[in-house]
Every structure is written in C-alpha cells, then in structure tokens.
Amino acid sequence: MEDFVQLLPRSPSGWTMAVFGALAAVMGVVGLIAPDALLTAMGFEPIPDSARAEGDHTPVFLTASSMAALNMGVYYVLAALSDWRPFFRWTVPFRLLTCTVFTVAVISGRAPSGFLGVGLWEGLGALATGLALRFEAGRRATA
C-alpha cells in the first residue's frame, strides 16, 4: 500500500496538475481514436471525409493537436507525481493566456460557442493550481 501512495500527487497543487493532465491525455486519446467525437464535444460539426474540400487539412491539425494534448497530459501527470512546483507555477500564466485566446476566438466568431468550454477548462484549472500554490506557500510560511 505504501508504494501506491508514492504514486499519487503529494500536494493540492499536484492534484490540480494531475487531474488536468489526466483529462488532457484522455481527450488526446479520444481525438486520435475518434476525432469526430472530440469535434462534437467541442461544439464543432464533423464533416465526413467524402464531403471535405480538396486541400482541407482539418484531420491533420486534429491529429497534431490531439497528440500534443496527449503528450502535455503525460507531462502534467509526471510533473504532479514528482511534485515539481516550479513547473506548476509556469503553467498558470500560460493556461490563463490559453483561456483568453480561446474565449476571444468564440467571441470573435472564429470558433463555435461550445469551444468556450475548452477555454473555461483551461482558465479554471489555472486558477485552481494558482490558488493551491498560494495556499501551500502560506502554509509553509506559518510552519
């Protein structure tokens, strides 16, 4: 049982990273295995391959972003398991930037409203990690 506990995150911020990472990895796998399901979940209407215009590279970009999500998810989980707090801190501003860019994409009409969920997921995850880091810093300061 003791070995199992060592395989779990050791801090609240680590847990936020592990959950975010696991979800990103799962979504990456879904995008690789069932890309239409991922598109539907994000508010996009899948187009059958037979209806795609010549030069439509949507499947290539979906494959690339799904692989990136899978890799990123694994990195986040590994960082969480090693309790690598500097990495946790580095992710917060960039996840907030991602939230902003995705939200602007929806507001400007570049992406469907369902895509707003992706931005909110990034933003809420960043806030959760940032708050957990602040809580942990306060706890260390009073110890």
C-alpha positions in Angstrom: 0.0 0.0 0.0 2.9 2.4 0.8 4.2 2.0 -2.8 0.7 3.0 -4.1 0.7 6.2 -2.1 4.0 7.2 -3.6 2.4 7.1 -7.0 -0.1 9.8 -6.0 0.4 13.6 -6.0 1.7 14.9 -2.7 0.2 18.4 -2.7 -3.1 20.1 -3.5 -1.3 21.9 -6.4 0.0 18.5 -7.6 -3.6 17.1 -7.6 -4.8 20.0 -9.8 -2.0 19.3 -12.2 -2.7 15.5 -12.2 -6.4 15.9 -12.8 -5.8 18.5 -15.6 -3.1 16.2 -17.1 -5.2 13.1 -17.0 -8.1 14.9 -18.7 -5.9 16.3 -21.4 -4.3 12.9 -22.0 -7.8 11.3 -22.3 -9.0 14.0 -24.6 -5.9 13.5 -26.7 -6.5 9.8 -27.0 -10.2 10.4 -27.9 -9.0 12.8 -30.6 -6.6 10.2 -32.0 -9.1 7.3 -31.9 -12.5 9.0 -32.5 -11.8 12.5 -33.9 -15.5 13.1 -34.8 -16.4 12.5 -31.1 -13.9 15.1 -30.0 -15.1 17.6 -32.5 -18.7 17.1 -31.4 -17.7 17.5 -27.7 -16.0 20.8 -28.6 -19.0 22.2 -30.5 -17.8 21.6 -34.0 -19.9 19.8 -36.6 -17.8 16.9 -38.0 -17.6 16.7 -41.8 -17.5 13.3 -43.5 -14.2 12.7 -45.3 -16.2 12.4 -48.6 -17.5 15.9 -48.2 -14.2 17.6 -47.5 -12.8 20.0 -50.0 -9.6 19.4 -51.7 -6.8 20.7 -49.5 -8.9 20.6 -46.3 -6.3 19.6 -43.7 -8.6 19.6 -40.7 -7.8 15.9 -39.9 -4.0 16.7 -39.9 -4.5 19.6 -37.4 -6.8 17.5 -35.3 -4.2 14.7 -35.2 -1.4 17.1 -34.3 -3.4 18.8 -31.5 -4.6 15.5 -30.1 -1.1 14.2 -30.0 0.0 17.4 -28.3 -2.8 17.1 -25.7 -1.8 13.5 -25.0 1.9 14.5 -24.6 1.0 17.5 -22.5 -1.3 15.4 -20.3 1.5 12.9 -19.6 4.0 15.8 -18.8 1.5 17.3 -16.3 0.9 13.9 -14.6 4.6 13.2 -14.4 5.3 16.7 -13.0 2.5 16.2 -10.5 3.9 12.8 -9.3 7.3 14.4 -8.8 5.7 17.5 -7.1 7.6 19.8 -9.5 6.2 23.1 -8.2 8.2 25.4 -10.4 6.6 23.7 -13.4 3.2 24.2 -11.8 3.8 27.9 -11.4 5.0 28.2 -15.0 1.8 26.7 -16.3 -0.6 29.2 -14.6 0.0 32.3 -16.8 0.1 30.3 -20.0 -3.1 28.4 -19.2 -4.7 31.8 -18.4 -3.4 33.0 -21.8 -4.9 30.0 -23.5 -8.2 30.7 -21.8 -8.1 34.2 -23.1 -7.2 33.2 -26.7 -9.9 30.5 -26.8 -12.5 32.9 -25.3 -11.7 35.6 -27.8 -11.9 33.0 -30.6 -15.5 32.3 -29.5 -16.4 36.0 -29.0 -15.0 37.0 -32.4 -16.9 34.2 -34.2 -13.8 32.2 -35.1 -14.9 29.2 -33.0 -18.4 27.9 -32.0 -19.8 28.6 -28.6 -19.1 25.0 -27.5 -15.4 25.8 -27.7 -15.8 28.2 -24.8 -15.8 25.1 -22.5 -12.2 24.4 -23.6 -11.2 28.0 -22.6 -13.0 27.8 -19.3 -11.4 24.4 -18.5 -8.0 26.0 -19.0 -8.8 29.1 -17.0 -10.5 27.3 -14.1 -7.6 24.8 -14.0 -5.1 27.6 -13.9 -6.9 29.4 -11.1 -7.2 26.1 -9.1 -3.5 25.5 -9.5 -2.6 29.1 -8.7 -4.8 29.1 -5.6 -3.4 25.8 -4.4 0.2 27.1 -4.8 -0.7 30.2 -2.8 -2.3 28.1 -0.1 0.8 25.9 0.1 3.1 28.9 0.3 1.1 30.4 3.1 1.1 27.1 5.0 4.9 26.8 4.6 5.4 30.4 5.8 3.5 29.7 9.0 5.2 26.4 9.7 
